[in-house]
Amino acid sequence: MLEERTEAFAGSVRTFLKMIPKTVEQEDDMAQLRRAAGSVAANYIEANEALGKPDFCMRIRICLKESKEARLWLRLLDGCRPGTPQEELRQSLINESHELVRIFGAILRTVKKTLHTQ
């Protein structure tokens, strides 16, 4: 279920990026956002195929880091007027990235507890 959610996040980011004006100033930020969102999804797939708990933890840490990075780029991108569908989608993506940060943080805390109790 989380695999589909991270994939949907990456897809929604791509949809959002097609909706906003492409300017020279924002091209790098847009590329960074696209890569970060895709990395969340790809690394979660990798986490599910992990070779052990340390590998799983590393992949989840990457998902956490990339979720935070995606949120940063979403906040930095401008060109969306308040009340527009673009701005509503941007806010929705910021909220989703925040939720993903919380989810990956919780996964890490849970896995670390199980590592320390074994």
MOQUIHU-V632612 format. One record per pair of residues at least 24 apart in sequence whose ideal C-beta (glycine too) atoms are under 10 Angstrom apart, sorted by the first residue. I is the first residue (numbers start at 1). J is the second residue. D is the distance in Angstrom with one decimal. If there is no record, write none. Layout:
I J D
I J D
This chain:
2 41 9.9
2 44 6.4
2 47 9.4
2 48 8.8
2 63 9.3
2 100 8.7
2 103 6.9
2 104 9.1
2 107 8.7
3 41 7.7
3 44 5.8
3 45 6.2
3 47 9.2
3 48 6.5
4 41 9.4
4 44 10.0
5 40 9.7
5 41 8.9
5 44 8.8
5 96 8.2
5 99 8.8
5 100 7.7
5 103 8.5
6 37 8.6
6 38 9.4
6 39 9.7
6 40 5.1
6 41 4.1
6 42 8.5
6 43 8.5
6 44 4.7
6 45 8.1
6 47 10.0
6 63 7.4
6 66 9.7
6 67 8.8
6 96 9.7
6 100 7.0
6 103 9.4
6 104 9.6
7 37 9.9
7 38 9.3
7 40 9.2
7 41 4.8
7 42 9.2
7 44 8.5
7 45 8.5
8 41 8.6
8 96 8.6
9 37 5.9
9 38 9.4
9 40 6.4
9 41 6.8
9 44 9.9
9 67 8.5
9 70 7.9
9 93 7.3
9 96 5.5
9 97 7.3
9 99 9.3
9 100 6.7
10 34 8.3
10 35 9.9
10 36 9.2
10 37 4.4
10 38 4.9
10 39 8.5
10 40 6.7
10 41 4.4
10 42 8.2
10 70 9.0
11 37 8.6
11 38 9.5
11 41 8.6
12 37 8.2
12 89 7.1
12 92 7.7
12 93 6.1
12 96 7.5
13 37 3.9
13 38 8.0
13 40 9.3
13 41 9.7
13 70 7.0
13 73 9.0
13 74 8.0
13 89 9.3
13 90 9.8
13 93 6.2
13 96 9.3
13 97 9.0
14 38 8.4
15 89 7.3
15 93 9.5
16 74 8.2
16 77 8.7
16 80 9.0
16 85 9.7
16 86 7.0
16 89 4.9
16 90 6.3
16 92 8.8
16 93 6.0
17 77 8.6
18 86 9.9
19 79 9.6
19 80 8.3
19 84 8.8
19 85 7.1
19 86 4.7
19 87 9.8
19 89 6.8
19 90 9.0
20 77 6.6
20 78 8.6
20 79 5.0
20 80 6.1
20 84 9.6
20 86 5.5
20 87 9.4
20 89 9.2
20 90 8.0
21 78 9.4
21 79 4.7
21 80 9.0
21 86 9.1
22 79 8.9
23 77 9.9
23 78 9.2
23 79 7.0
25 77 10.0
25 78 9.0
25 79 9.5
26 73 9.7
26 76 8.5
26 77 6.0
26 78 7.5
26 79 6.8
28 73 9.4
29 72 9.2
29 73 5.3
29 74 9.3
29 75 10.0
29 76 5.5
29 77 5.5
29 78 9.3
30 73 7.8
30 77 6.9
31 73 9.1
32 69 7.3
32 70 8.6
32 72 8.6
32 73 5.1
32 76 9.0
32 77 9.7
33 69 8.4
33 70 6.0
33 71 9.5
33 72 8.7
33 73 3.7
33 74 6.4
33 76 8.6
33 77 6.9
33 93 9.0
33 97 9.9
34 70 9.2
34 73 8.8
35 66 8.4
35 69 8.7
35 70 9.0
35 73 9.2
36 65 8.8
36 66 4.8
36 67 7.8
36 68 8.6
36 69 4.3
36 70 4.0
36 71 8.7
36 72 8.3
36 73 6.3
36 74 9.2
36 97 8.9
37 66 7.6
37 67 8.7
37 69 9.1
37 70 4.9
37 73 8.6
37 74 9.0
37 93 8.2
37 96 9.7
37 97 8.2
37 100 9.7
38 66 8.6
38 70 9.3
39 63 7.9
39 65 8.7
39 66 4.3
39 67 9.2
39 69 8.2
39 70 8.4
40 64 8.9
40 65 9.2
40 66 4.7
40 67 5.4
40 68 9.9
40 69 8.9
40 70 6.5
40 97 8.3
40 100 6.4
40 101 9.9
40 104 8.5
41 66 9.1
42 66 9.0
43 67 9.9
43 104 9.6
44 100 9.1
44 103 9.9
44 104 8.4
44 107 9.8
47 104 9.3
47 107 8.5
53 111 6.3
53 112 9.4
53 114 7.6
53 115 6.0
53 118 9.0
54 111 9.7
54 115 8.4
56 107 8.8
56 108 9.6
56 111 6.7
57 107 8.9
57 108 6.5
57 111 5.6
57 112 7.4
57 115 7.8
59 104 9.8
60 103 9.5
60 104 5.5
60 105 9.1
60 106 10.0
60 107 5.3
60 108 5.5
60 110 10.0
60 111 7.2
61 104 8.0
61 105 9.9
61 107 9.8
61 108 6.6
62 104 9.1
63 100 7.3
63 101 9.2
63 103 8.8
63 104 4.8
63 105 10.0
63 107 8.4
63 108 9.3
64 100 8.1
64 101 6.3
64 102 9.6
64 103 8.9
64 104 4.0
64 105 6.1
64 107 8.5
64 108 6.7
65 101 9.4
65 104 8.9
66 97 9.3
66 100 8.9
66 101 9.9
66 104 9.2
67 96 9.0
67 97 5.2
67 98 8.3
67 99 8.8
67 100 4.2
67 101 4.8
67 102 9.2
67 103 8.5
67 104 6.2
67 105 9.3
68 97 7.6
68 98 9.2
68 100 9.0
68 101 5.7
68 104 9.3
68 105 9.9
69 97 8.9
70 94 9.0
70 96 9.1
70 97 4.9
70 100 8.2
70 101 9.4
71 95 9.3
71 96 9.0
71 97 3.9
71 98 6.3
71 100 8.6
71 101 7.1
72 97 8.9
73 97 9.3
74 98 10.0
